[in-house]
C-alpha cells in the first residue's frame, strides 16, 4: 500500500478496503511503500525507517501462488519509477520499474488498485507507466474496479474462493 503524500486523502477508503478484505481472504499480509516499490517495504504504515523488510525477503517468504494487490495512486514524478536514484526518500540502486518487473515475474497473479479516476490515467505519465508495467491490470478503487480486479485474480486461480 502506497502511503504518504498524495495518498493521504485516500487513507480512509484504504482502511475500509482492507478491513473488509480481512474477513473475505484466507491470508492477508499488508506491506507499505512510498510512491513506488523498491528494495524494501514497511510492515507498519508509519513509514518506520528502521522497521522495513527487504523486498528480496518478501520474495523468499511468500510462494509464487500468492496474489499481490498493490494499492496506490501512482502519482509521482516518472523518474521515481524509471531511474536509479529516483526514490525521493533514499538512494535506490535499481529503478522501481525493475523491482516491479521482478515482483510480477514471481507473483504473476497481481493487480493494482488506484483511487485516481480512470480518465486521468493516460494523461499522467507516472500512471501511464505503472499501468503499462502492470500489463493493464490496474483497476480503479471503486466497487466496480474491485470486482474487476477480483475477477482477474479468480480467473488466474479458479479455486480462489471468498472464504
Secondary structure by P-SEA (a helix, b strand, c coil): cccccccccaaaaaaaaaaaaaacccbbbbbbbcccccccccccccccccccccaaaaaacccccbbbbbbccccccccccccccccccccccccaaaaaaaaaaaccbbbbbbccccccccccaaaaaaaaaaccccccccaaaaaaaaaaaaaaccccccc
